[in-house]
Amino acid sequence: MAKDFILPDIGEGIVECEVVEWLVQEGDTVSEDQPICDVMTDKALVQIPAVHDGVISKLYYQKGEIAKVHAPLFAMDVAGESISNEVVQEPVQAGNKTNDAANVVEDFILPDIGEGIVECEIVDWLVAEGDEIEEDQAVCDVMTDKALVQIPAKYTGTVQKLYYQKGEIAKVHSPLFQMTIAGSAAKPNVDINQAVVKAQTNAVAENVAPVKTQQAAKVINQKAVASPAVRRKARELDVDLTCVPGSGKNGRIYKQDIEEFVKGEVPNTIDTSPLDSDASQSAVQNQTRNQSGGVRVEQIKGIKAAMAKQMVASVSTIPHFTFSDEIDLTQLIALRSSLKEQYKAQGVKLTMMPFFVKALSLAMKEYPVLNSKVNDECSELTYYNDHNIGIAVDSKIGLLVPNIKSCQSKSIVDVANDLTRLTHSSREGRVAPDDLKGGTISISNIGAIGGTIATPIINKPEVAIVALGKLQYLPRFDESGQVVSKAIMQVSWSGDHRVIDGGTIARFNNLWKSYLENPSAMMMAMS
């Protein structure tokens, strides 16, 4: 039996993509996970794999055409499903005679949610069995080893079964939940766009003043939380999502919220409280009650498990050595203080970190070995032209190291803007997978929390990492031998002793340090 493959969400805000190349033809036999086609979004080239074994029966687009998200991309005859489909559909029809037998039961297959990710943890179910859900409504939050991802519904219907419990591990390409899809015969085919436009027109005719008040609505959420389909709906109706109250968890906006906003029926209350609050309070009370003499076992999963695996691989295969020094940041702090307010007015958050990043990139031009990677056998060293500098971020889901791409060709302001974006998304646990890949060297800012000296672990397969200590005002001698107050920061380097020796890291650090201690020298090197 032919089954359509529905093009899933392949990036936040992406509603369509171009079919760059078909890797199969109609009639070809394919296996699960085999690449079917390459599609180009406005952000990246993405490869779409098969989710079942079977035979390609139809390609809905030609090469170069634009495919729509949530629309069929290709059809295939799934191996071994011709009999099972008939068996499954008969009980549904027999048990649903009064509903015109138009509803179809279908499993939602967990799609690829990141390169190399084969499983994820169920963090929270946002629906329960028996709940009616809408297309693009958030169904659950899942945690990969890289980020927190929210899974939306593909159709409108009713949740029949949840295949996993909260905290369990779900496999990519396996059923996540089962739902009954609302059939076209079960309810009239209503054009939502026309209905909303009609309701908007009626509201204007009946009550002009309230509508004018509604149009002048104030911004109530600086960062609107909504799925790509909801954002598309907002664009179609010319609605500013920052003015729309969301009825979902943490203020998430659904399509009905936009419709109610347009009709002037904005709810007075917004549910931003966590789910199962009663159960959470009960759990806290029980934990407090049983605190004495008890133990608690917590599984290491998700990003924490990935970090543990990465750190073990690093320290067990890389001979680390540490080099420490202190840097006088007095002049750099003065420069930054003089520019801070000026750039703040332009929307740029100018911290000290962009200067550290740019100075590091300038120093690596003279010492390219610091921007290299060594293979597992230590038989090859690969040098990279792009300086993709990673910044360790202490997020709510664990340690993340997103990297700023191509720092060698960016200004300090460009680096500052990228740093602000990456830090914000990382602390929310929703950093894009591409931002976590391709790093060539890393910075760990332990001083933001406390401490002066550290022995950082190299982010394998990189060859070096630096830890920044806290800033301290300490007494130092000036050129005249007088004791003066200086802004001193301790820095600690860890290097891969297989490819970097002590002299190289010391000379490299001296150059990096000279840029930071003399900002004018840094500016000249950038010209």
Salt bridges, closest charged atoms under 4 A:
ASP9 OD1 - HIS70 NE2 3.18
GLU12 OE2 - ARG231 NH2 3.73
GLU16 OE1 - LYS68 NZ 2.68
GLU21 OE1 - LYS63 NZ 3.21
GLU32 OE2 - HIS173 ND1 3.78
ASP33 OD1 - HIS173 ND1 2.58
ASP112 OD1 - HIS173 NE2 3.12
GLU115 OE1 - LYS437 NZ 2.73
GLU119 OE1 - LYS171 NZ 2.69
GLU121 OE2 - LYS301 NZ 3.17
ASP124 OD2 - LYS249 NZ 3.20
GLU135 OE2 - HIS70 ND1 3.67
GLU135 OE1 - LYS255 NZ 3.89
ASP136 OD1 - HIS70 NE2 3.64
ASP136 OD2 - LYS255 NZ 3.98
ASP141 OD1 - ARG430 NH2 3.99
GLU298 OE1 - ARG296 NH1 3.10
ASP325 OD2 - LYS513 NZ 3.47
GLU326 OE1 - ARG476 NH2 2.97
ASP328 OD2 - LYS486 NZ 3.92
ASP376 OD1 - LYS460 NZ 3.71
ASP418 OD2 - LYS410 NZ 2.39
GLU428 OE1 - LYS396 NZ 3.90
ASP434 OD1 - LYS437 NZ 3.25
ASP435 OD2 - ARG421 NH1 3.02
ASP496 OD2 - ARG498 NH2 2.77
